[in-house]
Amino acid sequence: MVRVQTERFEPGALQDQLAGNSAVGAVVTFTGYVRQTDTLELEHYPGMTEAVMADLRQQAIERFALEGAIIVHRVGPLPTGEPIVWVGTSAPHRGDAFQGAMFLMDHLKSKVPLWKKEQGQWLRPSEQDHSSLEAWS
């Protein structure tokens, strides 16, 4: 499942969706929160953003033999302390679940058509974001 939404999400409920399979030996999740800022706003390209996220999800499932993967990303204006992104993976073994989650997060930061504006300035992926992405090549 992939979702782009304005509404707040519940990380625990999302994790429960990954754990209901007897083949699952590990569930790894990541929740990103809005850091201290005056204003943060995210925009996306409706339809394309979800398609790119769905493709990344499928790549992760195949590459790391995942049993499941969920990606949720919020858009719109977001206040400090709000959850902004959630990635969860499940697999028979923890290594695959961890790697799948890292793969998804590294690609979300640089490859998905989402744009972040903080305090009136559009932000670009950082050098660290690009380095992390190159490690998967």
Secondary structure, 3 states (H helix, E strand, C coil): CEEEECCCCCHHHHHHHHCCCCCCCEEEEEEEECCCCCCEEEEECCCHHHHHHHHHHHHHHHHHCCCEEEEEEECEEECCCCEEEEEEEEECCHHHHHHHHHHHHHHHHHHCCEEEEECCEEECCCHHHHHHHHCCC
